[in-house]
């Protein structure tokens, strides 16, 4: 049975789940969520797919999952990939997924939204500056960690990598310049060279160009 991932191209959290599915080799299809048109805020979406009104949502038969980290864990369970080798690595993968959700992706997603998807006269510059400061601290942690390793945990791609990269391939400006973080840049290059890798707008339906 083909799994369905309810997602949209602009969503970095959707990208984490979509990339895990694509690289895993599992059978899946993306289903477009018209987030900017308000679909995820409708009663039908909240009652039928996700009470939180968010994307992504994975549907696999009777199983329905939300939150990118949970979906990535399910992909690992089904495919045997990306979960880490042994108990210690699995805990370390979880540690980095939680760190990303709190320190990196949450700040990157909000900052990118404020800078690119709000009308220019509605963009709160002080909030953006504060968020970019938090992001620089997160980039420094990740860049230092990757100084002498190819992947965040262990010797291969794990959900730690697939989570932390979620927003870093997007073209819109939000305070991330790959050239300033050489170890992150090299890691993103390695990841993008993996068979099956696709950029966000090539992997999922929906992009700013569609709404232009």
C-alpha positions in Angstrom: 0.0 0.0 0.0 1.3 3.4 -0.9 1.7 5.8 2.0 0.4 9.3 1.7 2.3 12.3 3.1 0.1 15.4 3.5 2.6 18.2 3.0 3.5 21.4 1.1 6.7 22.6 -0.5 7.3 25.6 1.7 7.3 23.5 4.9 10.7 22.6 6.2 9.1 20.1 8.7 7.3 18.5 5.8 10.6 18.3 3.9 12.2 16.3 6.8 9.5 13.7 6.5 9.4 13.7 2.7 13.2 13.4 2.5 13.2 10.5 4.9 10.6 8.7 2.9 12.3 9.4 -0.4 15.8 8.2 0.7 14.3 5.2 2.5 13.0 3.6 -0.7 9.5 3.1 0.7 6.5 3.6 -1.5 4.9 7.0 -0.9 3.1 9.8 -2.6 2.8 13.5 -1.5 -0.6 15.1 -1.1 -0.7 18.9 -1.3 -1.9 20.8 1.7 -3.0 24.3 0.8 -1.6 25.8 4.0 -1.5 29.4 2.7 -5.1 29.0 1.6 -6.2 28.0 5.0 -6.8 24.2 4.4 -5.0 23.1 7.6 -7.2 25.4 9.7 -10.5 24.0 8.5 -12.6 21.7 10.7 -12.3 19.0 8.1 -8.5 18.9 8.3 -8.4 19.2 12.0 -11.0 16.5 12.6 -9.9 14.2 9.8 -6.1 14.6 9.7 -4.5 16.6 12.5 -6.2 18.2 15.4 -3.1 20.5 15.7 -3.8 22.0 12.2 -0.3 21.3 11.0 1.6 19.5 8.3 3.1 17.0 7.7 0.7 14.1 8.3 1.6 10.6 7.2 -1.2 8.1 6.4 -0.3 4.4 6.1 -3.5 2.4 6.0 -5.1 2.7 9.5 -2.0 4.4 10.9 -2.0 8.2 10.9 1.0 10.2 12.3 1.8 13.9 12.7 5.0 15.7 13.7 8.1 15.2 11.5 10.2 13.4 14.1 7.5 10.8 14.8 7.1 10.3 11.0 10.9 9.9 10.6 10.9 7.3 13.5 8.1 5.4 11.7 10.1 5.5 8.5 13.0 4.0 10.3 10.8 1.3 11.9 9.5 0.3 8.4 12.7 0.6 6.4 15.4 -0.2 9.0 17.2 3.0 8.0 18.2 6.2 9.7 17.6 5.2 13.3 21.2 4.7 14.4 23.1 1.5 15.3 22.6 0.3 18.8 20.9 1.9 21.8 23.5 4.6 22.4 23.3 5.8 18.8 19.5 5.7 18.8 19.5 7.9 21.9 22.0 10.3 20.3 19.9 10.5 17.2 16.9 11.4 19.4 19.0 14.0 21.2 19.9 15.8 18.0 16.3 15.6 16.6 15.0 17.2 19.8 17.8 19.8 19.7 17.0 20.6 16.1 13.2 21.0 16.8 13.9 23.4 19.7 17.0 25.3 18.7 17.3 25.2 14.9 14.2 24.4 13.0 11.8 26.3 15.2 13.9 29.5 14.8 14.6 28.9 11.1 11.0 28.3 10.3 9.7 31.3 12.1 12.4 33.6 10.8 12.0 32.5 7.2 8.2 33.0 7.5 8.6 36.5 9.0 11.1 37.5 6.3 9.5 36.0 3.2 5.8 35.2 3.7 4.5 38.3 5.5 3.9 41.6 3.7 7.0 43.7 3.9 5.4 46.3 6.1 4.3 43.7 8.6 7.8 42.2 9.2 8.9 42.7 12.8 12.6 43.6 12.5 13.4 43.4 16.1 12.0 39.9 16.4 13.8 38.9 13.2 17.1 40.2 14.5 16.6 38.3 17.8 15.8 35.1 16.0 18.8 35.4 13.7 21.0 35.7 16.8 19.6 32.5 18.2 20.1 30.9 14.8 23.8 31.9 14.7 24.3 30.2 18.0 22.7 27.0 16.7 24.7 27.1 13.5 27.9 27.4 15.6 27.0 24.3 17.6 26.2 22.2 14.5 29.2 23.6 12.5 31.6 22.7 15.3 30.1 19.2 15.7 30.6 18.5 12.0 34.2 19.6 12.0 35.7 16.1 12.1 32.8 13.9 11.0 30.7 13.3 7.9 27.4 12.8 9.7 25.9 14.0 12.9 25.6 10.6 14.5 27.6 7.5 13.6 29.0 6.7 10.2 25.9 7.1 8.1 22.8 9.2 7.5 20.4 9.2 10.4 17.3 11.1 11.3 19.6 13.5 13.1 20.8 14.6 9.6 17.4 14.5 8.0 16.0 16.7 10.8 18.7 19.3 11.1 18.9 19.8 7.3 15.2 20.5 7.1 15.3 24.3 6.5 18.9 24.7 5.3 18.3 23.8 1.6 15.6 26.5 1.1 16.5 29.4 -1.2 14.7 32.1 0.7 16.8 34.3 3.0 16.5 33.9 6.7 20.0 34.5 8.0 21.8 31.4 6.8 24.8 31.7 4.4 26.4 28.3 3.8 29.7 30.0 3.0 30.0 31.2 6.6 29.7 27.7 8.0 32.1 25.4 6.0 31.5 22.2 7.9 27.7 22.6 7.6 28.2 23.4 3.9 30.3 20.2 3.3 27.7 18.1 5.2 24.8 19.6 3.2 26.8 18.8 0.0 27.4 15.2 1.1 23.7 14.8 1.9 22.6 16.2 -1.5 24.8 13.8 -3.3 22.9 10.8 -1.9 20.9 8.7 -4.4 17.3 9.9 -4.4 18.0 13.3 -2.8 15.8 16.2 -4.0 15.5 19.8 -3.0 12.3 20.8 -1.2 10.4 22.3 -4.1 11.3 19.3 -6.3 10.2 16.8 -3.7 6.9 18.2 -2.6 4.0 20.1 -4.3 3.6 23.8 -3.6 6.1 26.7 -3.8 6.1 30.5 -3.6 6.1 30.6 -7.4 2.7 28.9 -7.4 1.3 31.8 -5.4 3.1 34.6 -7.2 
